[in-house]
């Protein structure tokens, strides 16, 4: 009777390969950034009634405040108030607009502010991620209070505003961060099994 001395190694090897494939798929989806053209083609525009934390959406920016209302991480990013075209909401044939906070870097903000006079007629469409400040652990602390004060300073409180959720051009949702952590854990487990 002959025995298979490599049987245990083969099982660990194949299981390790499967874990590596699962980790690669999770990392791919966590790091995947949807481009603006795809979002527009799929009609995935931001409207705060139907969006949830982590959704990647397109937003049509028609105005932006000249100055940020919130400075994040000692100036690493800033939150500006933007006016956006609320897709799918029209009253009497007129486009409807609303206001929300947009977190972005200083350079991108300066480019948008420079276009401010032409934005109403030629909106800037950007790919963004929705951040629910009450659910996302990586959200800006006290965002709703800070943003409500920002809206008050621009006399926008009676308008259609969203002060609990905000949009970010760089933020990854907590789901995406969890996927990356799981992918890293599976990769480490895989290395252990293969070595």
KOLZAZA-569761 format. One record per residue: residue number from 1; x, y, z of N, C-alpha, C in turn. Coordinates in steps of 0.02 Angstrom, whole numbers. Example, Ala and Ser with C-alpha at 12.3 -4.5 7.8 and 13.67 -1.06 7.14 Angstrom:
<mitis>
   num     n.px     n.py     n.pz    ca.px    ca.py    ca.pz     c.px     c.py     c.pz
     1      660     -284      390      615     -225      390      660     -165      390
     2      642     -112      354      684      -53      357      645        2      394
</mitis>
This chain:
<mitis>
   num     n.px     n.py     n.pz    ca.px    ca.py    ca.pz     c.px     c.py     c.pz
     1       42      -59        0        0        0        0       45       62        0
     2       33      107      -48       73      168      -51       33      226      -21
     3       69      272        9       35      330       39       55      393        1
     4        9      439        1       21      503      -32       47      553       19
     5      113      564       18      143      608       67      126      681       55
     6      107      697       -5       92      767      -22       18      783      -16
     7      -22      737        8      -94      748       12     -111      811       54
     8      -81      818      112      -94      876      156      -72      940      123
     9      -14      939       89       10      998       54      -37     1018       -2
    10      -61      968      -41     -106      982      -96     -170     1016      -72
    11     -199      992      -18     -260     1022        8     -247     1094       29
    12     -192     1105       66     -174     1174       87     -161     1218       26
    13     -128     1191      -24     -111     1230      -84     -174     1252     -120
    14     -220     1205     -133     -281     1223     -170     -326     1270     -130
    15     -330     1258      -66     -370     1303      -23     -338     1373      -23
    16     -272     1376      -21     -237     1440      -23     -249     1477      -88
    17     -250     1441     -144     -263     1472     -209     -334     1500     -211
    18     -381     1463     -184     -451     1487     -182     -456     1550     -140
    19     -423     1552      -82     -423     1611      -40     -391     1671      -76
    20     -338     1658     -113     -304     1711     -149     -350     1741     -203
    21     -387     1699     -237     -434     1723     -288     -490     1764     -255
    22     -517     1740     -199     -569     1778     -164     -542     1845     -141
    23     -482     1847     -114     -451     1910      -92     -441     1958     -150
    24     -420     1933     -207     -410     1975     -266     -476     2005     -290
    25     -529     1966     -290     -595     1990     -311     -620     2044     -263
    26     -614     2032     -198     -635     2082     -148     -596     2147     -156
    27     -530     2142     -164     -488     2201     -172     -507     2239     -236
    28     -520     2202     -290     -539     2234     -353     -602     2276     -345
    29     -654     2247     -314     -716     2284     -305     -709     2341     -255
    30     -666     2333     -205     -657     2387     -156     -619     2446     -186
    31     -574     2432     -232     -533     2486     -261     -561     2512     -327
    32     -612     2480     -352     -640     2500     -416     -671     2569     -411
    33     -651     2613     -454     -677     2681     -457     -716     2688     -521
    34     -780     2704     -515     -822     2711     -573     -811     2779     -604
    35     -804     2782     -669     -792     2846     -702     -858     2882     -715
    36     -854     2947     -727     -912     2989     -737     -955     2967     -796
    37     -923     2949     -851     -960     2930     -911    -1004     2869     -897
    38     -979     2820     -860    -1018     2761     -844    -1077     2779     -800
    39    -1066     2822     -750    -1120     2843     -706    -1175     2880     -744
    40    -1154     2924     -789    -1203     2963     -829    -1242     2916     -875
    41    -1205     2870     -907    -1238     2823     -953    -1289     2780     -916
    42    -1272     2760     -853    -1317     2719     -813    -1369     2761     -775
    43    -1368     2827     -787    -1415     2874     -756    -1412     2871     -679
    44    -1352     2866     -652    -1342     2863     -580    -1323     2932     -554
    45    -1372     2976     -553    -1362     3044     -528    -1382     3048     -455
    46    -1348     3093     -419    -1363     3101     -348    -1431     3134     -338
    47    -1471     3102     -298    -1531     3132     -269    -1534     3102     -199
    48    -1533     3145     -148    -1522     3120      -80    -1579     3077      -53
    49    -1635     3072      -87    -1690     3030      -63    -1679     2956      -79
    50    -1640     2942     -131    -1633     2872     -151    -1562     2846     -143
    51    -1516     2887     -121    -1446     2866     -115    -1432     2841      -44
    52    -1382     2796      -39    -1361     2771       27    -1285     2773       33
    53    -1261     2765       94    -1190     2771      108    -1149     2726       63
    54    -1098     2755       32    -1052     2718      -10    -1071     2716      -83
    55    -1131     2740     -101    -1151     2741     -171    -1105     2786     -211
    56    -1084     2763     -269    -1046     2804     -315    -1095     2833     -365
    57    -1095     2899     -370    -1146     2934     -409    -1114     2990     -449
    58    -1152     3017     -496    -1132     3077     -531    -1173     3135     -503
    59    -1144     3194     -501    -1180     3253     -478    -1167     3309     -527
    60    -1221     3346     -545    -1216     3403     -590    -1210     3466     -547
    61    -1150     3493     -543    -1138     3552     -501    -1153     3615     -540
    62    -1199     3656     -512    -1219     3718     -545    -1193     3780     -509
    63    -1170     3773     -448    -1139     3828     -409    -1097     3797     -353
    64    -1048     3836     -330    -1007     3815     -273     -989     3878     -234
    65     -986     3872     -168     -967     3929     -127     -894     3947     -140
    66     -878     4011     -134     -810     4033     -148     -761     4008      -95
    67     -785     3997      -35     -742     3975       20     -770     3912       52
    68     -726     3872       81     -750     3811      114     -789     3828      178
    69     -836     3785      195     -873     3794      258     -845     3750      313
    70     -807     3698      294     -776     3653      342     -706     3635      317
    71     -657     3640      362     -589     3617      347     -581     3549      380
    72     -558     3499      341     -553     3430      366     -479     3411      371
    73     -462     3376      426     -394     3350      436     -340     3403      426
    74     -348     3459      459     -299     3514      457     -282     3536      386
    75     -332     3538      343     -322     3564      276     -307     3512      222
    76     -313     3448      239     -304     3396      187     -361     3397      137
    77     -421     3413      160     -479     3421      116     -525     3473      146
    78     -573     3494      106     -619     3547      126     -690     3528      103
    79     -739     3555      139     -809     3545      119     -836     3612       96
    80     -861     3612       35     -893     3671        5     -967     3656       -3
    81    -1008     3707       -2    -1079     3698      -18    -1086     3704      -93
    82    -1120     3655     -122    -1133     3658     -194    -1208     3659     -206
    83    -1227     3691     -259    -1295     3687     -285    -1291     3635     -341
    84    -1337     3589     -341    -1336     3537     -393    -1405     3530     -423
    85    -1406     3505     -485    -1468     3492     -519    -1496     3426     -492
    86    -1555     3430     -462    -1586     3371     -432    -1620     3332     -486
    87    -1585     3281     -512    -1610     3242     -569    -1677     3209     -553
    88    -1721     3211     -602    -1786     3178     -594    -1837     3220     -557
    89    -1817     3279     -534    -1863     3322     -497    -1872     3386     -536
    90    -1930     3392     -564    -1946     3453     -601    -2013     3477     -577
    91    -2020     3542     -571    -2083     3573     -552    -2105     3620     -608
    92    -2163     3606     -636    -2190     3647     -691    -2141     3654     -749
    93    -2107     3601     -765    -2060     3602     -820    -1994     3635     -805
    94    -1986     3660     -744    -1924     3692     -723    -1878     3642     -687
    95    -1814     3648     -699    -1767     3605     -664    -1767     3624     -590
    96    -1756     3575     -548    -1755     3587     -476    -1683     3581     -451
    97    -1665     3625     -405    -1598     3626     -379    -1600     3617     -303
    98    -1546     3589     -276    -1540     3579     -204    -1468     3591     -184
    99    -1454     3589     -119    -1388     3604      -93    -1363     3547      -49
   100    -1298     3535      -54    -1266     3482      -15    -1192     3500       -7
   101    -1159     3470       43    -1088     3480       52    -1048     3433        7
   102     -992     3459      -19     -948     3420      -62     -877     3424      -33
   103     -850     3366      -14     -781     3364       12     -733     3353      -46
   104     -685     3397      -52     -636     3391     -105     -571     3426      -86
   105     -519     3414     -125     -455     3445     -112     -455     3517     -136
   106     -407     3556     -112     -405     3628     -127     -397     3641     -202
   107     -356     3602     -236     -343     3613     -307     -407     3604     -349
   108     -444     3550     -336     -506     3538     -372     -557     3592     -356
   109     -560     3612     -293     -606     3665     -273     -591     3731     -308
   110     -528     3748     -313     -509     3811     -347     -529     3809     -421
   111     -522     3751     -453     -543     3746     -523     -619     3755     -530
   112     -657     3726     -484     -730     3734     -486     -750     3807     -472
   113     -719     3837     -422     -735     3906     -404     -720     3952     -463
   114     -666     3939     -499     -648     3980     -557     -701     3975     -612
   115     -737     3918     -616     -789     3909     -666     -858     3931     -642
   116     -863     3959     -582     -927     3973     -550     -975     4014     -593
   117     -949     4061     -631     -993     4104     -672    -1024     4066     -731
   118     -992     4013     -753    -1018     3975     -810    -1055     3911     -789
   119    -1050     3892     -725    -1080     3829     -702    -1156     3827     -711
   120    -1194     3881     -699    -1267     3875     -708    -1287     3853     -778
   121    -1252     3878     -829    -1269     3860     -898    -1232     3798     -922
   122    -1176     3783     -891    -1135     3726     -912    -1112     3688     -849
   123    -1158     3648     -819    -1141     3614     -755    -1081     3568     -762
   124    -1042     3565     -709     -986     3519     -704    -1013     3453     -676
   125    -1001     3399     -711    -1023     3333     -687     -963     3297     -658
   126     -970     3276     -595     -916     3242     -560     -939     3175     -532
   127     -893     3129     -528     -906     3065     -494     -892     3074     -420
   128     -939     3055     -377     -933     3065     -305     -956     3002     -269
   129     -939     3000     -205     -962     2946     -161    -1004     2978     -107
   130    -1064     2951      -94    -1106     2977      -41    -1081     2953       27
   131    -1077     2998       75    -1056     2981      143    -1113     2998      190
   132    -1138     2948      225    -1190     2959      275    -1155     2973      341
   133    -1157     3036      364    -1118     3055      422    -1141     3022      486
   134    -1202     2996      487    -1226     2963      548    -1209     2889      549
   135    -1192     2859      492    -1178     2787      489    -1106     2770      472
   136    -1073     2812      435    -1005     2797      412     -956     2816      467
   137     -917     2768      490     -870     2780      544     -813     2827      524
   138     -799     2831      459     -746     2875      436     -771     2945      417
   139     -834     2959      431     -862     3024      412     -834     3080      456
   140     -843     3141      432     -821     3200      469     -860     3204      534
   141     -826     3213      590     -858     3216      656     -900     3280      661
   142     -959     3275      690    -1006     3331      699    -1023     3365      633
   143    -1023     3326      579    -1036     3355      513    -1102     3391      510
   144    -1156     3360      535    -1222     3391      528    -1226     3459      561
   145    -1197     3466      621    -1197     3531      655    -1155     3583      617
   146    -1096     3562      596    -1052     3607      559    -1084     3630      493
   147    -1116     3582      459    -1146     3598      394    -1208     3641      402
   148    -1248     3629      454    -1307     3670      465    -1286     3743      478
   149    -1232     3752      515    -1205     3820      525    -1181     3850      460
   150    -1151     3809      417    -1130     3833      351    -1188     3855      308
   151    -1242     3815      309    -1302     3834      271    -1332     3899      298
   152    -1331     3906      364    -1357     3968      395    -1316     4028      374
   153    -1250     4020      371    -1207     4077      353    -1219     4099      281
   154    -1244     4055      238    -1259     4073      169    -1334     4083      158
   155    -1373     4088      213    -1445     4099      210    -1481     4048      165
   156    -1464     3985      173    -1494     3932      132    -1539     3886      171
   157    -1554     3903      234    -1591     3857      277    -1661     3843      251
   158    -1694     3890      220    -1761     3879      193    -1762     3843      127
   159    -1704     3830       99    -1699     3797       33    -1698     3722       41
   160    -1695     3687      -15    -1690     3614      -16    -1617     3597        0
   161    -1604     3578       64    -1535     3564       85    -1529     3493      113
   162    -1468     3467      111    -1452     3403      142    -1391     3415      186
   163    -1401     3410      252    -1346     3425      298    -1322     3364      338
   164    -1353     3306      328    -1329     3246      362    -1283     3204      318
   165    -1297     3203      254    -1255     3167      207    -1213     3217      168
   166    -1156     3195      145    -1116     3238      101    -1085     3196       47
   167    -1059     3230       -3    -1027     3197      -60     -953     3206      -53
   168     -915     3158      -77     -843     3162      -75     -814     3135     -140
   169     -762     3169     -164     -730     3144     -225     -677     3093     -209
   170     -660     3085     -145     -606     3039     -127     -625     2987      -75
   171     -680     2997      -41     -696     2953       15     -716     2884       -7
   172     -693     2836       30     -714     2767       20     -763     2750       76
   173     -815     2715       61     -865     2699      111     -837     2648      161
   174     -871     2642      217     -850     2593      267     -854     2522      240
   175     -901     2509      193     -906     2443      162     -843     2428      122
   176     -819     2477       84     -759     2468       44     -698     2457       89
   177     -694     2493      144     -638     2483      191     -641     2414      221
   178     -701     2390      238     -708     2323      265     -686     2270      214
   179     -705     2281      151     -684     2234       99     -608     2231       93
   180     -575     2289       98     -502     2290       94     -470     2253      153
   181     -499     2263      213     -473     2229      272     -481     2153      265
   182     -539     2131      241     -551     2059      231     -503     2032      179
   183     -493     2070      124     -447     2047       72     -376     2041       99
   184     -355     2089      141     -288     2085      171     -283     2025      217
   185     -336     2012      257     -336     1955      302     -333     1889      264
   186     -371     1884      209     -369     1823      169     -301     1813      136
   187     -270     1867      116     -203     1863       86     -152     1838      137
   188     -156     1864      199     -110     1840      251     -122     1766      267
   189     -185     1747      272     -202     1676      283     -176     1633      227
   190     -183     1659      166     -159     1624      106      -83     1614      110
   191      -47     1665      129       26     1659      135       45     1607      188
   192        7     1606      242       20     1557      294        9     1485      269
   193      -45     1476      229      -60     1410      204      -10     1387      151
   194       15     1434      112       60     1415       58      133     1407       80
   195      150     1434      136      220     1430      158      232     1374      205
</mitis>
